[in-house]
């Protein structure tokens, strides 16, 4: 038996044995993302590139969950872990089936390049909806949960997760290939690195992907500083470049002279596999003395180690019998529906909601009412069915439903030969014939997404401002002016100011294939809304810092006190749950809550304030727990408080506890006056003194 097949050895020992059985040329070939077979050793071809951000992606039918930002709005890591688990189960089922048919193509492997744990620091960034929001603690907790779901707890990895994009990466998209993100030591330690550290040290994430940009002058895929951090954290997985990022070294960053130098720089820094074509130049770099055979061997060992951890050379494994029929099964889609329900955030309700299910006529208007794209987000698979917002409402409402598109998503007309606003009259006719209006507006990934995505119309996927496109602004203003009761439903992956005052405002993100059912469940009172904002909603982009400024000053709820439309952590419910007391002991908070209304779900949120003045200016999230209480029920809930909550970071980047006095807040929102002014409950608090 070949040594690398001996399962009594460690994955490292087996990987070294397998790598040493290859020639240097064969080893170099394995550092491509589309690694060819080494037939003489029985190593099949393998494509490292697969996606699983919110369901198995880009390889056909799969269960489609809410986009990552929607999962974050649940404030429920156990359900996020379940979504990750289902994603990996379906990925394995696909892998098993495709292998039997000899298909080893892109998007069909077991190395999922997810989750995206960048910090959503600026609401204009088009890829922000791929993240878990703006808070480092929430991002870390979600990242760990999703990684645990993807990788499983078996003898081998069910799939291999990958933390991306390392690091300090959140736009602008248009200049990402040449941009140098400058971040202070304080911002690095306090904001940009904690989630990556947590996923490496606490979740044993198998992969890390570099970013396109430079970080303080160094290309992220070959940064001495960032690679040293991975070694400091004892990372022992594989490192992959973002796709075609290495060629940016010489083409855009201008820090190397040619492709061979770029490949050598990345390999020697610690980039094991190249998503792109730059590593086709490795043998040239070897011949020119830019790298050594040992450099190639080390990277190959890392990659073989991951493949061994996935059981690729073990014959039959515990995951080989996952049947193809598990893909998009009813059980999995039920979890997607539950995620969608918990992700919906109700921002305003003057009492119009919930609606009666049989009274009068409802007009459902807007470009996102019947849009599948508004359910999907990006980096998604294909559902075996989609419930649009219109579908969900029509299925649930027993009265008459009138529908009109109203306008194009962003163009001034829906038909090229028509005049501007060609669908407005139809919409107004439907509104005037109805008793109530459900206005479905927002964005989709064609105007909010990644640079290079097909159809991005504005700023390479970034938003120019926080408003709806002009076509929708005209529609909204026209309908609101009628005086009819209006419920605005906004589908978007980021902060949007609809610039109107409806009777109710609901933000549904990109809720996945079951989004229409989830929306109807909430509109008609079958489910109480319970989602919370994982990002701050700002009034205007005009008051934000420059997009290219990576300082955290005046960014996110931890640092800004103005320009806030809806605060981080905010979200109304139909219930009336109050937190009445909080105590702290030995790393745990004990929060008493009571329900003074109907049965309801809500999220208890813990925030900490360092009274020494050394921490961030505002209180910071340090714990949370989703709860459910019946009418009149009381409960005491134990919630872990992050140990880091009692530390701060100085300007040199040193993290430690500076003071001995802290205030711990508990509530269903953050302890700020804006939240309470918008209808949230007052938080309770306790003083914690050390020493």
N, C-alpha and C positions, 0 to 999 in steps of 0.2 A: 504494500500500500504506500502511495506517495505520502510524504510527511504532511503536506498541506491538507490532506483528507483526514488526518488523525484528529478527531474531535476531543481527545483527551488533552490536546495542547491548547494554549491560549490563542485567541484570534491574532495576536501580534506574531506569535511564533509561526503559525500557519501561513500568515501573509508573507513573512520573510522567506519561508521555504518556497512558496509559490513564485514570488518575485525572483528569487535567485535561480529558479529553473528557467527563467526567460533570458534571452539575449538583451543587451542594452537597447537595441532597435525595437524589440518587442515591448520592453518596458515603456519606452517613449510613446509607442502607439497607444498604450493604455491610458495615457494622460489626456487624451482627447475626450470630449463629452460623448462622441460617437465612437467608442472604442471598438476596434475590429476583433474578430475571433483570433485566438492563438490555438489553432486546431491541433497542433501536435501535443499540446498540454490539456486539451479538452476544455479550454476556456471559451465559452460562447461569446459572441458579440454582445455588447451592452451599451445602451444609450442612457446616459446619466440624467438627461433632462426630462423631468416630469413635474407636473404642477398639482397642488392639492390645497389651494387657499381656503376654499369653502365647499369642498366636495371634489371628487376625482375629476380632473379637468382635461379637456382637449383630446379626449380619446373615445368620444361617443357618449352613450347614455350613462347617467349616474344620478344619484341623489344630489340635488342642488340646495345647499343651505344659504341662509342670508350671507351677504358679503361680510367680510371680517369686521368692518366697523359696526354692522348690525349685530353681530355676535357679541361685540364688546358692549353694546347698549343693553344687553341682557343683565349685565353685572352678575353672571352666573357661570363660574368656571367649570362646574361639574357638567353642565349641559354643553359647554364648549368642548370639554374633553370627550364627551359622547359624540359630538360632531366629528372630531378628529378621528375617533375610533372607527366610526362608520366610513369615513373617507378612506382610511387605510384598509379596512375590510374589503371595500369595493375595488380599491386599487389592486389588492392581492387577487381578488376574483378575476379581474381583467387580465392581470399578469399571467395567472395560471392558464386561462383560456388562450391568450395570445401566444404563449410559449408553445402550446400544443399545436398551433397552426404555423409555427416558425416565424412569427411576427415579433421582431425585436426593435421596432421603430421608436422614434421619438414619442414621448408622452405615454410610454407603455412599460416603463421600468418601475422600480421600487424606491428610488431616491426622489422624494418629493421636495421641491424647492419652496417650502413653506414651513413656518409662518413668516410674514413680513412684520418685523417688530421695530421698524423705524418709528420715531416720534412724530406725530402729526402736528408739527409746530406752527404751520401756516395754513389757513383754510383754503388758500388758493391752489395748493399742491394737488394736481390731478390724481395722484396715486394714493392720496390719504385714505381713501375708502378701503384700501388693502390692509390697513393697519388696525391696531386696537385703540387708536386715539392718541391723545396728547399727554397722558400721564404716565410717567415711568413705572410706577408701582402697578397700576392696572395693566399696562402692557406686559410687564414681567409675569404677573399672575396668569394672564390669559395665554401668554406664550408657553409657559411651563405646562399648563393644562392641555393645550393643543398638541404639544410635542409628546406628552405622555399618552394622549389618545392615538397619535399616529404611530408611535414606536411600540406601544404595548408593553406587556409585562411577561412575555414568554421567554423561552430559552434563546430564541433569536429575535431580531427586530422584525416586527410585522411590516413596517416600512421605515425608511430613514428620513427623519425630519431635517430641515435646514433653516437656520436662523439667518435672515437677510434683512437689509443689505448693510454689511459691516463696513463702515458706520458713518454717522453724521450725514445722513442722506435723506432729504425731504424737499427736493426741488431747488431751483426751477428745472422743469423737464427740458426746456428748449436748449439749455446750455450745460446739461449734466455731463456731457462727454469732455468738457474743457474746464468745468467749474472747480474752483478751490474753496471748499467749505472751511471757514476759519472759526474754530471754537476754542474758547478759553479752557484751561485745565478744570476750572470750576464747572462749567457747563458740560464738559466731557463726563466727569465723574458723577455729576448730579442728575443729568438728563439723558445724554446720548448713549452711555455705555451700560447702565444698570441692567436693562433687560437682557442684553447679550450675556453679561456675566451670570445672571440668574439661570438662563437657559443652559449655559455650559456647565455651571457648577451644581445646579439643583435638578436639572432635567436630563443631563447627559445628552444633549442634542448631538446628533451624529454628524451634521454638516454645518458649515458656516459659509455664506456667500459674501464676497466683497462687493463694493459699490463702484459705480462709474466714476464718481468725482474724486478729486484729491481731498485729503484731510490735512489741513495745516501744511500744505505744500507737497505732501507725499501721496502718490496714487493709492487709493484704498485697497486695491488688490495686491499691492506690494509695499505696504506701509510698515516700516520698522516698529513704529509705535503700536499700531494695532496688532501686529503679529506677536509682539512682546506681551501684550495683554492676554492673548490666547494662551501663551505659554505660562504666564502667571496664574491663569485660571485652570491649568492642567487639562486643556482641551486635547482630546486624543481621537478626534474624528477626522474628516477630510475637509479641505478648504477648496472652494470653487470660485472662479471669477464670475462676475456678471457677464452676460452674453456679449461678446466682442469688446469687452472693456479693456483687455490687454492691448489691443491695437490702438486704443486711445492714447497709450503712453507716448507713441511716436507721432501719431496722426493729429492729435488735438492738444494733449498736455505738453508735448514737445520736450519731454524729459529724457527720451532716448532717440537714437538716430534712425533706427530701422526695426523691422519685425523681430530679427534674431536677438537684438539687444532687449527688446520689450519682453520676449519670452524668457530670456535668461533672468531678467530682473524679477519677474513674477515667480519663477520657479525657485530661485535662490531665497526669496523672501518667505516662501512657504505655501504658494498656491499650487495645489496638487493637480487639479483638473481644470482645463480651459474650456469654458463654454465659448466657442468661437473657433477660429482657425489659426491663432498665433502659435500654438504648440506644434504646428507642422514644421516650424523652424527650429525645433529643439536639437536635432542632429547637426544642423548648421552651427548653432550656438556651441554645441559640444566640440565640433571641429575647430572652431575659432578660439577655444579655450575660455569661453564665457561661463560655462558651467562644467561640472564634473559628472562622471558616471554615477557617483554616489548621490548627487543631487537628484538625478532621474530615479535611481533606485528608491530613495527615501519617499518620494511622492508616490511611486508605484505601490510601495508597501502600504501606505495609508489607504489607497484606493482598494487594494485587495483585502485589506482588513475590514473595510465597510462591506464589501461583497460577501465576505465570510460571515460577518455578523448578521447578514440578511439570509444566510443559509443557502447561498447560491451553489455551493459545491458539496452539499450534504446529502444529496439524494432526496428522499422524501422527508418533508418537514411538517411541523404542526399546522402550517397554514396552506399546505398544498391542496387540501380537500375543501377549501372554501368554494362553494358552487357558484357558477355564473348567475344562477337565479336570484342570488342575494342582492344583485345590483338593482337599485331603485325599488326595492320591495316595499310593501305597505308599512312594515315596521320602521324602516329607515325614513320613509317620507313622513311618518307621524312625528318623528323627532325633528325633522325639518320644519314642520308646521308649528310645533311647540317653540322652536327657536324663533320663528317669525313672530309668533304672538308675543313673546317676551321681549322682542327687540323694538317693538313699536313704541315711540315716545309721544305722549300727548302733551303738547306745549300750551294749549289754551282750551278751555271749555266753559262757556258761559251758562251751561246747563242744558244745551241742546242735545248733548250726548248723555246716555245712549239713545239711539233712535228707536221708535216703534217699528215693528217689522211689517205692519199692515196698513198704515195710515197714509193716504194721499198718493202723490206722484213725486218721484225723485228724478232730478236731472243729473246724470253723471257726465261731466264735461271735462275735456282736457286732453292734451297729447299723450299723457301717461296712463290714461284710463284703460286703454286696450293694448298697452305696450308690453311685449315680452322683454325687451331690452331693459325696461325699468325694473324688472324682477331680477335680472341676471348679475349686474355689476360686470367686472372683468375677471380674467383667469377662472373661467367657469367651464363646467361640462355642459352636456345637453340633457335636459330633463325629459322624461317620457310623457310629460304633460305639463301644461302651465295654467295656473289659475290667475288670470289678470284681475286687476281691481274691479273692472266692470263685471267680469264673470262672477267674482265672489259676491258682489252686491246683488246681482240679478238672481243668483241661487238662493240668497238668504231673504230677500225682500219679497213680500207677497203682493205688494201693490204694483203700480205701473212704473217702469224705468225707461226714461228717455235718454238717448246717448247722442252726443255730438263731439267730434274731435276738437273743435274750437280754434285750433291753430297748429302749425307745425311746431316741432320741439324748439327750433331756433331760427328757422327761415321765416320770411315775412309772408309766405304763401305756401300752400300745400301742393299746388299744381302750377307748373311753370308758365302756362299761358294765361293763368288767372291774374286778377288784380290782387294787390296786397290785402291781407286780412280776409282771404276768401272764405274762411269757415266761421267767421265771427257772427254773421247774421243767423246762420243755422243754430249756433250755440245760444244766441240771445232768444231765438224763438223757443228753444227747448226750455230755457230758464223761465221764461214768462208763462209757460204752460205747466210749470212744476210748482210744488209746494216748498220743496227744499232742494238745495244744490250741493252735490259733492264734486268739488273741483280738483281734479287730479293733475298736478303740475310737477315741475322739477327738472331733473337732468337724467342722463344715462351715460354710459361709458364712452359714447361717441363724442361727448363734449366735456367729459371729466374722466381722464384716464392717463395712460402712459404715452410718452413721446413715441411716435411711430405707429400707434394703434390706428387701424383703419378708421377714417371718418373723423378724427379729432379736428374740430373746427377752430378752436381758439387756443393760442399759446402752447401749441404742442401738447395739449391735454390739460394744462393748468387753466384755472379760471382767471379772467381779467378782473372780476369783482365778485361780490357776494350776492348779486341780484339774479333774478330769473332772466332768461333771455328776453329780448324786447318783445318778441311775438307773444310770449306768455304774459308779460307785464300788461300789455294792451288788453288781453283777454281777462285777466284778473280784475283790472280796474273797471272794465265794462260790466262785469257780472256783479261785483260788489256794489256798484252804483245803483243797481236795481232795487236794493233794499231787501231782496229775498234772503232768507236764512241760508248761510253758506258755510260749509265745512271744507276747509282746504286740506288736501292730502298731498304732501310733498315727498316725492321719491328722489333722494339724492344721497351721495356718500359723504357729505360735508356740510359746513355751515352755509345756510341759505337764508337770506332775508326776503320774504315774499312781499314785503312792503305793502301789506294790507291788514285790515282789522276784521277778520272773519269771526263767526260765532264759535268756531272751533278750529284748531290747527293741529294736525297730526303729521309727524315725520316718520316715514316708514323705511328709510334707507333704500337698499336694494334687497328685498326680503326673501329672494329665492323663489322656487317654483310654486310654493304654496302661499305666496304673498297675498293673493286676492282673498283666499279663505280666511287668513289671519286678520286682514283688515276688516272684513265683514263681521267676524266674531267680535271684534272690538266696537265697531260702529253700532251694532245692534245689541250690545251688552251681554253677549254670551261669555265674554272674557273681559276682565278689567285691564286697561293698559297699565304696564308696569315697567317699561323701559326707561333708562336714564341716559342723558347725553354723555358720551365719552369724550366729547370735545366741547369747547366753548363756541357758542353761536354769537358772532359779532354783528354789530349794527352796520358797519361799513368797512371796506378795505382801505379807505382813504386814511384811516387813523392807525393802520397797522405799520410796523417797521418795514423797511425795504425787504422784499422777498429774499434777496441774496444775503441778508444779515442773519447769521446763525446764532447771535447772542440771544439769550432767553429774556432779555429785558423787554417788558411790555408784551410778552407772549404767554399764552395759556393761562388757565385760572390761577396758577401759583404765583404769577408775576404781574397780572394786569388788574386794574380796578376801574377801568372806563371802557366805553365802546362795547359793552356787553348787552346783547339782545336776550339771550337765554344762557344761564350759567352751566358750566360743567356739573354733571350729577343731577341736573334738574329733570323732572318728568312727573306729570300729574297722574292720578288714578281716579277711578270711580269710588274707591274706598276712603276710609278715614282713619288710617293707622297713625298713631302718635307714639313717639319714643318719650317715655316719662322719666327715665333715670338711666345713668351709666356709671359703672364702677370699674376700676382697673385693678388687676392683681396678677402678678407673675406672667406677664406677657399676654394676658387675655383681657378683653373687655366683656363686661356682663351688662347687657342692655335690656331693659324692661320696656316692652311695647304693648299697647292695647288697641283694639279695633273698635272705634266708636261708630262705625258704619256697617255696611254689608260686607260679606265675606270678600276678602281681597288679598292680592299679592302685592308686595312692595319690597324695596331694598333698603336695609339698614346700612348706612355709610358712616365710617369712622374717619375723622379728620384730626390731625395733630397740629398744634401751634407751639413752636419753640419760643418760650417767653424770654430767652436770653437775647433775642433779636439776631441771632446768628443764622437761623434757618431761612427758608424762602420767605418772601414778604407775607404771603397769605397762608392759610391753613392748607395742609396737604393730605390727600387720601392715604390712609394706612390700613384699611380693612373694610370688608363689606360682606353682607350675607343676605341672600334672598329669603324672604319669609312669607308665610301665608297664615292668616288668622281669620277665624269665623267671627260673625257679628257678636260683639261683646266680649270676645276672648282676649285674655292677657297671656303674655309669655315672657320668659327670660331667655335671652339668646347669648350664647358664648361665641365670641368672635376673636380670632387671633389678631394680634397687633404686630405689624412688621417690626422686627428689631431695629431696622434702619430708620424707623420713624423718630427715634430719639437721637439721631445723628444729623450733622450738617456738614457742608463742604465749604472749605475756605477758598480763597482766591488761588491758592497754589494747587488745588485739587485734592487736598487731604480731607478725608472723611473721618470724623470723630464726634463724640458727644461734647459739646461746648458748655451747655448749661445744665442745671439740675431741676428746672421748673418747666413743665409743659401743661398745656390745656388740651384735653381730649374731648372732642365733640362727637355726638351721635345723633343721627337724624335720618330722614329719608331724602336728604339733599345735603348740600354743603352749607356751612354756617355763614351765610352772607346775606346782606339785606335785600339784594336783588331777587334771590330765590323766594324769600318770604313775601316780597311785594308782588310776585307773580302767582302767589297762591300756595306756596310750599309751607310746610310746618316749621315752627321754630325748633332748633336743635337744643338738646340738653348737653351739659358738659360737666367735667370733673377736673380738678387740678391734680397733677401727678408730680410729686416731689421726690427726687433721689438724694441720697446722702443724709 
